[in-house]
Amino acid sequence: MRLPQEKNAVQLTSFTDYGLRALIYMALLPQGQLTNITEVTEVYGVSRNHMVKIINQLSRLGIVEAVRGKNGGIRLGLPAEQIRVGDVVRGLEPLQLVNCSSEFCHITPACRLKQVLAQASAAFLAELDKFTLADLVSQNLPLRQLLHLSE
């Protein structure tokens, strides 16, 4: 039995979903304040192992700064105003929607689907590029309350 899906919904991988959630959490902290992976995993109820992989990728992208040492932790690597949602998705999400290799699909030489999907993907990312991490968290008291963060 198939569950009904929301009309016009785009599904991101859980990797990207939790990456965005981790960034939202860090963006709500006072600028420069460190947190740690354990705290982020507890807030969202996700596996620590999964979050470690996500934070490592965000760190490689320069979006998260990982501070080593006894008093280390993680924090945003850039101001929230400079982190575009589209850039995060590009860095975390495998954006190849279909495998159009002639090895896997015999209609590839005449198929126009790849071009249509590429245009749709570009439009999706262009829309996400209109928003920064700061746009998602600025003056969002209900979000702060849900994450148990004081103003």
ROTI-318274 format. One record per residue (C-alpha): residue number from 1; residue in one letter; x, y, z. Coordinates in steps of 0.05 Angstrom, whole numbers, always signed. Layout:
% residues N
<r pos="NUM" code="a" c1="X" c2="Y" c3="Z"/>
...
This chain:
% residues 151
<r pos="1" code="m" c1="+0" c2="+0" c3="+0"/>
<r pos="2" code="r" c1="+27" c2="+68" c3="-19"/>
<r pos="3" code="l" c1="+19" c2="+126" c3="+28"/>
<r pos="4" code="p" c1="-8" c2="+190" c3="-3"/>
<r pos="5" code="q" c1="+46" c2="+242" c3="-12"/>
<r pos="6" code="e" c1="+37" c2="+317" c3="-7"/>
<r pos="7" code="k" c1="+23" c2="+345" c3="-76"/>
<r pos="8" code="n" c1="+84" c2="+379" c3="-107"/>
<r pos="9" code="a" c1="+130" c2="+354" c3="-52"/>
<r pos="10" code="v" c1="+204" c2="+347" c3="-65"/>
<r pos="11" code="q" c1="+239" c2="+295" c3="-22"/>
<r pos="12" code="l" c1="+309" c2="+310" c3="+3"/>
<r pos="13" code="t" c1="+353" c2="+256" c3="+32"/>
<r pos="14" code="s" c1="+354" c2="+250" c3="+108"/>
<r pos="15" code="f" c1="+428" c2="+270" c3="+102"/>
<r pos="16" code="t" c1="+408" c2="+338" c3="+73"/>
<r pos="17" code="d" c1="+347" c2="+345" c3="+118"/>
<r pos="18" code="y" c1="+387" c2="+335" c3="+182"/>
<r pos="19" code="g" c1="+444" c2="+377" c3="+155"/>
<r pos="20" code="l" c1="+396" c2="+435" c3="+147"/>
<r pos="21" code="r" c1="+366" c2="+422" c3="+216"/>
<r pos="22" code="a" c1="+436" c2="+421" c3="+248"/>
<r pos="23" code="l" c1="+451" c2="+488" c3="+215"/>
<r pos="24" code="i" c1="+385" c2="+517" c3="+239"/>
<r pos="25" code="y" c1="+403" c2="+497" c3="+310"/>
<r pos="26" code="m" c1="+472" c2="+527" c3="+306"/>
<r pos="27" code="a" c1="+444" c2="+591" c3="+275"/>
<r pos="28" code="l" c1="+399" c2="+600" c3="+335"/>
<r pos="29" code="l" c1="+458" c2="+600" c3="+383"/>
<r pos="30" code="p" c1="+494" c2="+665" c3="+399"/>
<r pos="31" code="q" c1="+544" c2="+680" c3="+344"/>
<r pos="32" code="g" c1="+607" c2="+640" c3="+353"/>
<r pos="33" code="q" c1="+580" c2="+596" c3="+409"/>
<r pos="34" code="l" c1="+602" c2="+524" c3="+405"/>
<r pos="35" code="t" c1="+556" c2="+465" c3="+410"/>
<r pos="36" code="n" c1="+572" c2="+392" c3="+399"/>
<r pos="37" code="i" c1="+547" c2="+335" c3="+357"/>
<r pos="38" code="t" c1="+516" c2="+299" c3="+417"/>
<r pos="39" code="e" c1="+473" c2="+360" c3="+433"/>
<r pos="40" code="v" c1="+449" c2="+366" c3="+361"/>
<r pos="41" code="t" c1="+433" c2="+292" c3="+356"/>
<r pos="42" code="e" c1="+394" c2="+294" c3="+421"/>
<r pos="43" code="v" c1="+353" c2="+354" c3="+398"/>
<r pos="44" code="y" c1="+332" c2="+319" c3="+334"/>
<r pos="45" code="g" c1="+334" c2="+246" c3="+356"/>
<r pos="46" code="v" c1="+380" c2="+225" c3="+300"/>
<r pos="47" code="s" c1="+437" c2="+175" c3="+303"/>
<r pos="48" code="r" c1="+503" c2="+204" c3="+326"/>
<r pos="49" code="n" c1="+539" c2="+166" c3="+271"/>
<r pos="50" code="h" c1="+495" c2="+196" c3="+218"/>
<r pos="51" code="m" c1="+504" c2="+266" c3="+246"/>
<r pos="52" code="v" c1="+580" c2="+258" c3="+249"/>
<r pos="53" code="k" c1="+580" c2="+244" c3="+174"/>
<r pos="54" code="i" c1="+536" c2="+304" c3="+161"/>
<r pos="55" code="i" c1="+578" c2="+352" c3="+203"/>
<r pos="56" code="n" c1="+642" c2="+326" c3="+170"/>
<r pos="57" code="q" c1="+613" c2="+343" c3="+102"/>
<r pos="58" code="l" c1="+589" c2="+411" c3="+125"/>
<r pos="59" code="s" c1="+658" c2="+423" c3="+154"/>
<r pos="60" code="r" c1="+692" c2="+404" c3="+88"/>
<r pos="61" code="l" c1="+646" c2="+454" c3="+53"/>
<r pos="62" code="g" c1="+666" c2="+509" c3="+103"/>
<r pos="63" code="i" c1="+595" c2="+517" c3="+127"/>
<r pos="64" code="v" c1="+611" c2="+489" c3="+196"/>
<r pos="65" code="e" c1="+674" c2="+500" c3="+235"/>
<r pos="66" code="a" c1="+698" c2="+442" c3="+278"/>
<r pos="67" code="v" c1="+741" c2="+463" c3="+336"/>
<r pos="68" code="r" c1="+786" c2="+409" c3="+364"/>
<r pos="69" code="g" c1="+808" c2="+399" c3="+435"/>
<r pos="70" code="k" c1="+780" c2="+393" c3="+505"/>
<r pos="71" code="n" c1="+736" c2="+455" c3="+498"/>
<r pos="72" code="g" c1="+722" c2="+443" c3="+425"/>
<r pos="73" code="g" c1="+657" c2="+433" c3="+388"/>
<r pos="74" code="i" c1="+622" c2="+457" c3="+326"/>
<r pos="75" code="r" c1="+593" c2="+523" c3="+303"/>
<r pos="76" code="l" c1="+575" c2="+558" c3="+239"/>
<r pos="77" code="g" c1="+635" c2="+571" c3="+195"/>
<r pos="78" code="l" c1="+603" c2="+632" c3="+163"/>
<r pos="79" code="p" c1="+551" c2="+683" c3="+188"/>
<r pos="80" code="a" c1="+481" c2="+656" c3="+178"/>
<r pos="81" code="e" c1="+467" c2="+714" c3="+130"/>
<r pos="82" code="q" c1="+520" c2="+685" c3="+83"/>
<r pos="83" code="i" c1="+496" c2="+613" c3="+82"/>
<r pos="84" code="r" c1="+447" c2="+604" c3="+25"/>
<r pos="85" code="v" c1="+400" c2="+546" c3="+31"/>
<r pos="86" code="g" c1="+413" c2="+528" c3="-42"/>
<r pos="87" code="d" c1="+487" c2="+522" c3="-29"/>
<r pos="88" code="v" c1="+476" c2="+475" c3="+29"/>
<r pos="89" code="v" c1="+430" c2="+431" c3="-13"/>
<r pos="90" code="r" c1="+482" c2="+431" c3="-70"/>
<r pos="91" code="g" c1="+536" c2="+410" c3="-21"/>
<r pos="92" code="l" c1="+496" c2="+354" c3="+13"/>
<r pos="93" code="e" c1="+445" c2="+328" c3="-37"/>
<r pos="94" code="p" c1="+461" c2="+281" c3="-95"/>
<r pos="95" code="l" c1="+427" c2="+322" c3="-149"/>
<r pos="96" code="q" c1="+431" c2="+274" c3="-207"/>
<r pos="97" code="l" c1="+357" c2="+256" c3="-213"/>
<r pos="98" code="v" c1="+363" c2="+200" c3="-264"/>
<r pos="99" code="n" c1="+419" c2="+158" c3="-292"/>
<r pos="100" code="c" c1="+420" c2="+175" c3="-365"/>
<r pos="101" code="s" c1="+479" c2="+134" c3="-385"/>
<r pos="102" code="s" c1="+467" c2="+95" c3="-449"/>
<r pos="103" code="e" c1="+495" c2="+36" c3="-411"/>
<r pos="104" code="f" c1="+433" c2="+37" c3="-366"/>
<r pos="105" code="c" c1="+380" c2="+66" c3="-411"/>
<r pos="106" code="h" c1="+371" c2="+50" c3="-485"/>
<r pos="107" code="i" c1="+330" c2="+113" c3="-500"/>
<r pos="108" code="t" c1="+384" c2="+161" c3="-477"/>
<r pos="109" code="p" c1="+404" c2="+185" c3="-548"/>
<r pos="110" code="a" c1="+333" c2="+210" c3="-562"/>
<r pos="111" code="c" c1="+308" c2="+225" c3="-491"/>
<r pos="112" code="r" c1="+291" c2="+296" c3="-470"/>
<r pos="113" code="l" c1="+276" c2="+278" c3="-398"/>
<r pos="114" code="k" c1="+346" c2="+293" c3="-374"/>
<r pos="115" code="q" c1="+342" c2="+364" c3="-400"/>
<r pos="116" code="v" c1="+273" c2="+376" c3="-369"/>
<r pos="117" code="l" c1="+297" c2="+348" c3="-302"/>
<r pos="118" code="a" c1="+360" c2="+391" c3="-305"/>
<r pos="119" code="q" c1="+317" c2="+453" c3="-316"/>
<r pos="120" code="a" c1="+271" c2="+434" c3="-259"/>
<r pos="121" code="s" c1="+331" c2="+422" c3="-213"/>
<r pos="122" code="a" c1="+361" c2="+490" c3="-232"/>
<r pos="123" code="a" c1="+294" c2="+525" c3="-217"/>
<r pos="124" code="f" c1="+289" c2="+489" c3="-150"/>
<r pos="125" code="l" c1="+359" c2="+510" c3="-130"/>
<r pos="126" code="a" c1="+348" c2="+581" c3="-155"/>
<r pos="127" code="e" c1="+288" c2="+586" c3="-109"/>
<r pos="128" code="l" c1="+328" c2="+560" c3="-50"/>
<r pos="129" code="d" c1="+383" c2="+610" c3="-66"/>
<r pos="130" code="k" c1="+334" c2="+666" c3="-49"/>
<r pos="131" code="f" c1="+338" c2="+646" c3="+24"/>
<r pos="132" code="t" c1="+394" c2="+646" c3="+75"/>
<r pos="133" code="l" c1="+400" c2="+609" c3="+140"/>
<r pos="134" code="a" c1="+386" c2="+675" c3="+175"/>
<r pos="135" code="d" c1="+319" c2="+680" c3="+138"/>
<r pos="136" code="l" c1="+299" c2="+613" c3="+169"/>
<r pos="137" code="v" c1="+315" c2="+632" c3="+241"/>
<r pos="138" code="s" c1="+309" c2="+707" c3="+247"/>
<r pos="139" code="q" c1="+255" c2="+729" c3="+296"/>
<r pos="140" code="n" c1="+228" c2="+658" c3="+299"/>
<r pos="141" code="l" c1="+208" c2="+651" c3="+372"/>
<r pos="142" code="p" c1="+165" c2="+589" c3="+362"/>
<r pos="143" code="l" c1="+227" c2="+553" c3="+333"/>
<r pos="144" code="r" c1="+269" c2="+575" c3="+392"/>
<r pos="145" code="q" c1="+216" c2="+549" c3="+440"/>
<r pos="146" code="l" c1="+211" c2="+482" c3="+404"/>
<r pos="147" code="l" c1="+286" c2="+473" c3="+408"/>
<r pos="148" code="h" c1="+287" c2="+496" c3="+482"/>
<r pos="149" code="l" c1="+332" c2="+555" c3="+467"/>
<r pos="150" code="s" c1="+323" c2="+620" c3="+505"/>
<r pos="151" code="e" c1="+320" c2="+687" c3="+468"/>
